Amino acid sequence: MHLHVIDIAIIVLYLATTVVVGYWVSHRASRDMKAYFLGGNTMPWYVLGISNASGMFDVSGTMLLVYWAFVYGVKSVWIPWLWPTFNQIFLMVFLSSWLRRSNAMTGADWIQTRFGKGRGAQLAHIIVVVYAFLGIIGFFTYGFKGIGKFAANFLPWHLSPNQYALILIAITTVYVIKGGMFSVVVTEVLQFCILSIASFAVGIIAMMKIAPGTLTKYVPAGWDNLFFGWHLNLDWSTLLPAANTKIAEDGYGLFGFFVMALLFKGVLISAAGPAPNYDMQRVLSSKNPREASMMSGWVNVVLTFPRYFLITGLTILAVVFFSDQLRGMGNKVDFELVLPYALGRFVPAGLLGFLIAGLLAAYMSNFAATVNAAPPYFVNDIYKRYINPNANPRTYVRLSYLSSFLVVVIGVLIGWFVSSVNSVVIWIVSGLWGGYTASNLLKWYWWRFNGYGYFWGMVTGITASVTIPGILTRIPSLQNYASLHTLNLEVSLGFGLVFVVGMIGCLLGTLLTQPEEDAVLMEFYRRVRPWGFWGPVKAKVMAQYPTFQPNQDFPRDMFNIVVGVVWQVALVALPIYIVIRTNIPAIWYCLAVVGVTSVILKYTWYDHMCKVNAEIAADEARAVVGEGGD
């Protein structure tokens, strides 16, 4: 792609500004570990929410969403449940509050709150560190391959994708390592503003160039319908036969079954809580439990509109003006060319540089957040805990610099040799998350679950996540299916098998060993206040603290999750319908759904959350005073 000198100047200026701003605020992070890893728990929820949204607005995901929107139309709204996107609703409704009440610094640090300091807890602590490292490297590799391919299509210096990725990583590493959470959050807010302006501009350009009547000539019937039956029922055969081939390869023809599988998998993953990555670090960085929940809710709002204005704008530009070229490719069509084509042809000079800078910002945000999530697990959870617990605070910060650098080096080495983004996506969404889910589901809701159960559940789950996908593709009866429907196979069957193996490990590890000490369980239950199967612990806590109010909010939380998921789907569909304008009534329906669900959540979630957190804070204060008096 040929870039105007103005575009190149904007991109270079942006990269320089990011480094300067990130380095400028880095002095605030060098005081101690809490300042470096959590920003001192001083940043407002709306700033952390924008930062978190910026970290999720990655280039690889944007390219994938544009492809999905092109082929599947408005029904593509459901496919990101693959991750699942509605985990933010679970966090908003209750899990962010529970996690923040622990006052932990990392996911591994949280283990001590739940399982104490015994042998089982130590094993659980170690396996979380291992898992966090695997997850961080996985997401790092995913971003590395995506940004390299994107940069090679757009930037003018004729380097390889891996070389571009290495240069951008080096630039970002300068301020991430030095500045910790403060630098990451401040630069991500700047990056998100740039990206949002450019994204809305692309959506508006598409609306000006393409009339709704024109778009309908290039898409099959039902393309602009959010809802679906058992079958997908999108027929591209007379418009773009390769799209039908792609649907068959993806294995999404039985769309109803696919979405139900995503819902089942997504509920389990979401109920397990956030994985030990940048999302969890934002929750732990919030000021208090109420702001942690507010931050998770805010992410849904600020991420949705700019991202889907960009995705939908690029999609309809490509559908109308790029279909002929795609047809000419025959069965070798590459839908990942949709993004660079639409940008290069329809975005004017100046704005193109701004948008490319914004997309680079999205990648840098995602990379920065991922790298920033790594050092706490090495410094706080290994060095401080097992090697030198009494070191100078600045020593821990310097070791954080070193561990960040090592993570970058390892991630680059792995990313350099991985062949595709898709292979990384499959491993993350099916294998890695399948190995994580069983242990982290039980830790919140079952009092008898102990550190040994957590350890063996994670070990068996992670082992299964590495071995089962390969075994499935070698079974003769599945080989032909797997060759065409790899992602569907991994989501529906691979995840389920990994989850079952992990659950068996959890149950055996727990039931063959002793429960955790009463004091540990009682303190966790009193502080975090989960609902679930906590009867024996609940009785002991209430006997010792007669004024204690147990959590009775399970029915309310389930209701709010259902309402929240509907709210989130409507929020995603709304900007899509605004940009395509082929179904005007759907815009009003989405607005009505967003309005009604927002009012419901205001009364059933927000008001109640504020009341409960205020009561818990008052109860904690009374407990501290009572202990002091004793």
Steps between C-alpha positions, in 0.01 A plus 500: 500500500624849412489742789507877455782682677237655729387154610858389568567818701187441712600140572857594598376791713254274678763236580737766635224664707401167654853429618547853638169502689550149636853578616395837645254343744729210586644668810173434682551125461847473650406548866397145587333185369146620564564814297670305220251213472170662610555872455473537876124424478444869429369503142125565443279220366417684178870547416575133570196404290625698200844348549353150512290566190807627317686181585213296351490704176778297335591484131480120473152500646390788276613318185315189615181695583502670159521159332215365715284806433559469123400133481242470779353849505325615817497140628875543554400675825468154657834354388719696750330296773790275404719699742232553666427872484222476759753416771500877561137470611588238762781727619270802510223324692699333776845355426693828485372591846591158636849515349573854619392422858791258524749794495743281305765630260486212249296190424765287667503729804124441523566127559621572852172676575303192393723207601736636767869416524511121520656254260191486281487879481867513401442254218193696387704820510774351280257364240328839468835662428567236232156550348533878505827471312347267238201730456708814469729338244197371308342845474838654424547258209146567375569873492849456351370315194207737451692826519774369271253411226317831544815712490637321195181588311500867598844633582724600206844369594482148347592308812372154589201462737727369775741792461217753524364323808844506662541876441157587642559277801835669565336845494225396739737318733688824572216658696327182624803369686592835646155627589298203620124540539504882496673518163280227355175662609592857400625399155203269447256784569686714243501213252131427549407862429698493173348170397144605587518817290634306202247219545199732499644675194521171307142413591378841381698471172333163434155645571565788258626275218252212519123534488301229680337392174841451342623279783203262472602415141834360619393290799274193530155506656518497879848658510363794702298284741639460851301186574540147367345155494662161532673556165685815396301537174732748329542411132788679326498266198388760243699786656827361634521117497825506698307636800287184504820297491635699793183442703537126436868508600418688820234244585238764584223367274316363804512845652248431775706208630818705475359791703360264765845340531654845538242593764565185703876539479482874561290472815750257654800715408332822613388354833860391563605865509771682308816320399823637652563761229452873438122483563558370852770761564255781414251360751765472771621854417161661571443709812237275659251220416230740379738666254625159384145410395443840344820463299388164357162643404655809341717284272187375321392854416825668397633206296187419302411814306835605351607142431185402313478829312845415364429132434163561335627791292793298366275200439236672287765690300660166417168325430399760242836587341720193554266211415613486135864459600409233754300309239803512272705313763271196472542247779828663605322812627672665798242686709775649715570733205167673570647729766803633306296534180226708659747722683727559203225585254248703697676676787652835392858610566545634849210302640664181373815577697286584801310171471812288448652674801182413689515134400866489594391659828250219547772242460742689723229528766434128489871419505572748781218364715616141443863573585403704806303204635807274501748651751278469810500123468878476489592775746217490754409132475842340458787731596336680791319195632769233469836673453527844663189620687680796660663668202491876444184609310715640218666160464163345425429772243835441327430127490167586342689676221709186447206258507305714250798498266536121528130450423539717190804301384328164550180621334691629197691174462178295506304743284776506239455130425121460538342466156152650548274704726225242468704224662561721802131598521391135498742409779395796717121473467474121526806349665647760731165628629370146530791417728434808712125477540433207736736605780406864485129425489507293820723741693218758529199284570598187700640520852650148495720572197863529618847588375582143399179481296587829333851383417402162356205651313733749333770241429259255340317780318813659356639157403172416328498835323837418346425138404128464423482732193771294330333172596163610359644577158660154485178305561407351159129579527578864580784565255283609208278706727796662673660601172200720420363593841806538722376793706152356549650164603729667751225717647232235539693177561855604589397743773249257648752216528766724650246634750392150606859384548575811708187445712602140573839627616330759721269248668765234558754752630243646739321191631821304560647775719391699804294822484669834554518637852183654641674832567600535133157409368318722748718802422455453126123458533467798732709730281393398148141387580437264210178311451507129422555183703648655813255370764743366767727806473204737502372348825838542673538861382151594620568336836814711545358819343129520588447818293650345184269517196557207259466546126143419393533653154525189280151543341558874457845448343370238256217733397747787451729281290214412263398866477865604463568260213190630316623856569846415363366335182279802431795734558703309240218477245405868527808655328486229233142586410578873512778461243328256259153670521328214314272428794394829661246341741785289643678821608197602704459149641862499613466845655188388683670185629807695614278755675276246675785273610701801623210609721456147633872469579498837671253374759587131521879523468648848552290618795521163673876473437564840657289408803668161550854634465426781745367247752805278456737794545321596820512141624874480426555822692311359800704180480828696502387706799391185682831326435686808617298506817576137566 
